[in-house]
Structure formats: C-alpha cells, structure tokens
Amino acid sequence: MAGRSAAGKVEWLEAPKELSSLNLIPAATARLKREDGQAIAEYALVLAAASIVLIGVLTASGLTDEFETLAESVVAALFPD
C-alpha cells in the first residue's frame, strides 16, 4: 500500500505486524485456538436437544392435536385460499 507524506511524496507503508511473514503461522494457530465458534456450536446443540425433548413430551402427553389445530389455523390465516 502506498500513502502520501505531508510534502505529497508517495511513501510505501509497511504491512501490519500480524501479517508479516514471520508472524503469519503464530497468528493462524492463535486464530484456530479461539473458542468463539465452539460456543455457538454448543448453543446450537443445546437448542436442538431441548427441541427434541419438547417434541417428545408433547407427543407423549397427547397435546399434538391441539398444536396441529393451532398450526393449521395460523397457516390458514397467513395464506388464505
């Protein structure tokens, strides 16, 4: 990248320190060790497990007919024929 000095002369700018060739491998390994993505995946797994348990409870309790009726009425209200 090039920049201009106060005198208007073009000067070359150095690459950021974290992008230099000597720091590229440690920067990549540090990025791989971050746990942000793991937390999101764990939340998704908990949500999926809770959904499966909720569906199982609703099926076992016999409330599926009421929810099916509710879903049909919502669909009919949103998409009238």
C-alpha positions in Angstrom: 0.0 0.0 0.0 1.2 3.5 -0.7 0.5 6.7 1.2 1.4 10.3 0.8 3.5 12.3 3.1 2.8 15.9 4.1 5.0 17.0 1.2 2.9 15.0 -1.2 5.6 12.4 -1.8 4.4 8.8 -2.2 5.7 6.6 0.6 5.3 2.8 0.9 3.6 1.7 4.1 4.6 -1.4 6.0 2.2 -4.4 6.3 0.6 -4.7 9.7 2.8 -6.6 12.2 0.3 -9.5 12.4 0.5 -10.0 8.7 4.3 -10.2 8.3 5.7 -13.5 7.1 7.3 -14.2 10.4 4.1 -13.8 12.4 1.8 -15.5 9.9 2.0 -19.0 11.4 1.6 -18.0 15.0 -1.3 -15.7 14.1 -3.0 -18.6 12.2 -2.6 -21.0 15.1 -3.9 -18.4 17.5 -7.0 -17.9 15.4 -7.6 -21.7 15.3 -7.4 -21.9 19.1 -10.2 -19.3 19.5 -13.3 -20.8 21.1 -16.0 -18.4 19.7 -17.2 -20.9 17.1 -17.3 -23.7 19.7 -19.6 -21.7 22.0 -22.0 -21.1 19.1 -22.0 -24.8 18.2 -22.6 -25.7 21.8 -25.6 -23.4 22.0 -27.0 -24.9 18.8 -26.6 -28.4 20.2 -28.4 -27.4 23.4 -31.2 -25.8 21.4 -31.5 -29.0 19.3 -31.6 -31.2 22.3 -34.2 -29.1 24.0 -36.3 -29.1 20.9 -36.2 -32.9 20.6 -37.1 -33.2 24.3 -40.0 -30.8 23.9 -41.3 -32.6 20.8 -41.1 -35.9 22.7 -43.0 -34.5 25.7 -45.7 -33.0 23.5 -46.1 -36.3 21.6 -46.2 -38.4 24.8 -48.7 -36.0 26.5 -51.2 -36.2 23.6 -51.2 -32.4 23.0 -50.2 -32.8 19.4 -53.9 -32.5 18.2 -54.2 -29.1 19.8 -50.9 -27.8 18.3 -51.8 -29.3 14.9 -55.1 -27.4 15.0 -53.3 -24.2 16.1 -50.7 -24.6 13.3 -53.4 -25.2 10.7 -55.3 -22.0 11.8 -52.1 -19.9 11.7 -51.3 -21.2 8.2 -54.9 -20.6 7.1 -54.7 -17.0 8.4 -51.4 -16.3 6.7 -52.2 -18.0 3.4 -55.9 -17.8 2.7 -57.1 -19.7 -0.4 
